[in-house]
Structure formats: structure tokens, C-alpha cells
């Protein structure tokens, strides 16, 4: 056990209770989105965009092995939370840990463009992907594609075509090397969960899209607001953002993202304690609105090493 793990123990019971408690709320909001009058459906969708961050954040804990000390329980709840998202937990683990190794490098820039890159294409990826929610929609769509044809992810056409255009090429190259059966099973779990909830709650397309569309806008923006315009440093290229307490709760302190990148093995509960006194603390909205100005020429890398090797 590492010194950090001894100092900041995993809060497994809290994590399990949070997961159990949030699921009825998610189902209720989805039902309202499909069956309530429009004003209430809109309110349900806005609330869903916040509440649905909780299972995602619990999956994020499991990705780093800090949902539970027991690997079996850690991966079990990671897979359940992944189904709610919906995605394969095993796939997300490799994609996300790859993010920690590539953060702010030439392979993972959405706010900047390199001399060899098209600014128009980079702006398309930024606006469509991060600001209009396409980033999230690519994940359930990719889950369906993997379920129907897992070998597509290994094809040269897909890697150098759609994946490259959408800015996912480094991720897809890694995914192509992973064992396909486990990912396929988890994709089946994710799709099956969504179908069962749809049937059990008698959902309709309008309500489902309203709720998950609102979540897509929030989640897709958050994934890069945490990093945009931060130093081009693998470890320190993130922000500890100021957000409302309710947002911080449902995201499990995800907005303390610089603290997380410096200490990726520390559970969510302790991240506020790891904010350093001289760390800048911009608000979420200040970075978000700057993104609407479009991409800029990339400055040089500052530095950094693989944080997961420490």
C-alpha cells in the first residue's frame, strides 16, 4: 500500500451508498422527461444533467482503482456505473489512463492547434464535440458500433478516418489492442441496461434525448473546461475550478482536477485538501466562455512525466 493510500483511505461504503441512492433519482428524472408536461420535463432534464454525473464520477473512481479496495467489487461497480453512462468500463479505464499520460501533449489538445493541423477542423472538434455535446454522443454510438462489429475498431479505415477526424485516433489505437470479448460483454451490459430502463419506465425518444442531451452538453463541456488554457504540462495541465457546492457533490469533486492529476490514486473525498495555496482557482464559467473564442496556436510544452508511474 502506498503512503498516499494509507493517508487517504478508500471510502467504499460511501461510494456504494451513493450509487444505490442515485439510481432511483436517475430513473425518476428519465420518467419525468418522457411523461411530464414540457416545463417539468425541461426541469427534469436540467436536473438529470447534474445528477447523472454521479455514476460517471463513481466509474471514474473505479477506473483509478479507488472505488473499492477489493478489485472484484471495484470492477463490478465500475461496470454497473459504466452501463448507466453508457459505455464499457474496461474500455474507459484504458482510455482514461491514456488521458493521464497524454494530457496537454500534441496528441490531446482541443483548445490549441499545431502548425500541421487545420484550425477549421480543430474548431469543429471543439465546438461540435465539447460545446455542443457530440463528444458524449460519440460514446453510446461507439458502444453500439462495438457491440455490432468490434473488429471495426482495429481497421485502418476507422483509425485513420473517422477516429482521426474526430480527434480520437490515439484512444482508438489503444482500444484496438485490448481483449475484445470483455469489452463486448460490457457493451452488451450497457445496451441491455438502457433497453430495460426504456421498457420498464415506458420512455419515449423525446424524453430520453431531452435528458441525455442536457447531460451531453454539461458532461462534454466539463471534460475540457477542466483543462482548457492550462499550462501544457502533463501533470499540471488542469484547473481546480470553482463551482457551486451542489455541482461539486454530484461530480464528486471532479472539478478539483489539478489536484486529481497530481494525485490520481487519491479518492474523491480528499481532493479539496490537496489544493495548493498558490494554485489558480478560475470559475467553471470563466473558462467555458473563453472556449467559445475558438482554438489558438499551440504554445510549446512546459514539461511533465507519466503521473501513473510515480
PECORKA-V390006 format. One record per residue. N is the residue number from 1. RES is the residue in one small letter. SS is DSSP state (A for helix, B for strand, O for the rest). Layout:
<<N	RES	SS> <N	RES	SS>>
This chain:
<<1	x	O> <2	x	O> <3	x	A> <4	x	A> <5	x	A> <6	x	A> <7	x	A> <8	x	O> <9	x	O> <10	x	O> <11	x	O> <12	x	A> <13	x	A> <14	x	A> <15	x	A> <16	x	A> <17	x	A> <18	x	A> <19	x	A> <20	x	A> <21	x	A> <22	x	A> <23	x	A> <24	x	A> <25	x	A> <26	x	A> <27	x	A> <28	x	A> <29	x	A> <30	x	A> <31	x	A> <32	x	A> <33	x	A> <34	x	A> <35	x	A> <36	x	O> <37	x	O> <38	x	A> <39	x	A> <40	x	A> <41	x	A> <42	x	A> <43	x	A> <44	x	A> <45	x	A> <46	x	A> <47	x	A> <48	x	A> <49	x	A> <50	x	A> <51	x	A> <52	x	O> <53	x	A> <54	x	A> <55	x	A> <56	x	A> <57	x	A> <58	x	A> <59	x	A> <60	x	A> <61	x	A> <62	x	A> <63	x	A> <64	x	O> <65	x	O> <66	x	O> <67	x	O> <68	x	O> <69	x	O> <70	x	O> <71	x	A> <72	x	A> <73	x	A> <74	x	A> <75	x	A> <76	x	A> <77	x	A> <78	x	A> <79	x	A> <80	x	A> <81	x	A> <82	x	A> <83	x	A> <84	x	A> <85	x	A> <86	x	O> <87	x	O> <88	x	O> <89	x	A> <90	x	A> <91	x	A> <92	x	A> <93	x	A> <94	x	A> <95	x	A> <96	x	A> <97	x	A> <98	x	A> <99	x	A> <100	x	A> <101	x	A> <102	x	A> <103	x	O> <104	x	O> <105	x	O> <106	x	O> <107	x	O> <108	x	O> <109	x	O> <110	x	O> <111	x	O> <112	x	B> <113	x	B> <114	x	O> <115	x	O> <116	x	O> <117	x	O> <118	x	O> <119	x	A> <120	x	A> <121	x	A> <122	x	A> <123	x	A> <124	x	A> <125	x	A> <126	x	A> <127	x	A> <128	x	A> <129	x	A> <130	x	A> <131	x	A> <132	x	O> <133	x	O> <134	x	A> <135	x	A> <136	x	A> <137	x	A> <138	x	A> <139	x	A> <140	x	A> <141	x	A> <142	x	A> <143	x	A> <144	x	A> <145	x	A> <146	x	A> <147	x	A> <148	x	A> <149	x	O> <150	x	A> <151	x	A> <152	x	A> <153	x	A> <154	x	A> <155	x	O> <156	x	A> <157	x	A> <158	x	A> <159	x	A> <160	x	A> <161	x	O> <162	x	A> <163	x	A> <164	x	A> <165	x	A> <166	x	O> <167	x	O> <168	x	O> <169	x	A> <170	x	A> <171	x	A> <172	x	A> <173	x	A> <174	x	A> <175	x	A> <176	x	O> <177	x	O> <178	x	O> <179	x	O> <180	x	A> <181	x	A> <182	x	A> <183	x	A> <184	x	A> <185	x	A> <186	x	A> <187	x	A> <188	x	A> <189	x	A> <190	x	A> <191	x	A> <192	x	A> <193	x	A> <194	x	A> <195	x	A> <196	x	A> <197	x	A> <198	x	A> <199	x	A> <200	x	A> <201	x	A> <202	x	O> <203	x	O> <204	x	O> <205	x	A> <206	x	A> <207	x	A> <208	x	A> <209	x	A> <210	x	A> <211	x	A> <212	x	A> <213	x	A> <214	x	A> <215	x	A> <216	x	A> <217	x	A> <218	x	A> <219	x	A> <220	x	A> <221	x	A> <222	x	A> <223	x	A> <224	x	A> <225	x	A> <226	x	O> <227	x	O> <228	x	O> <229	x	O> <230	x	O> <231	x	O> <232	x	O> <233	x	B> <234	x	O> <235	x	O> <236	x	O> <237	x	O> <238	x	O> <239	x	O> <240	x	B> <241	x	O> <242	x	B> <243	x	O> <244	x	O> <245	x	A> <246	x	A> <247	x	A> <248	x	A> <249	x	A> <250	x	A> <251	x	O> <252	x	O> <253	x	O> <254	x	O> <255	x	O> <256	x	B> <257	x	A> <258	x	A> <259	x	A> <260	x	A> <261	x	A> <262	x	A> <263	x	O> <264	x	O> <265	x	O> <266	x	O> <267	x	O> <268	x	A> <269	x	A> <270	x	A> <271	x	A> <272	x	A> <273	x	A> <274	x	A> <275	x	O> <276	x	O> <277	x	O> <278	x	O> <279	x	O> <280	x	O> <281	x	O> <282	x	O> <283	x	B> <284	x	A> <285	x	A> <286	x	A> <287	x	A> <288	x	A> <289	x	A> <290	x	A> <291	x	A> <292	x	O> <293	x	O> <294	x	O> <295	x	O> <296	x	B> <297	x	B> <298	x	O> <299	x	O> <300	x	O> <301	x	O> <302	x	O> <303	x	B> <304	x	O> <305	x	O> <306	x	O> <307	x	A> <308	x	A> <309	x	A> <310	x	O>>
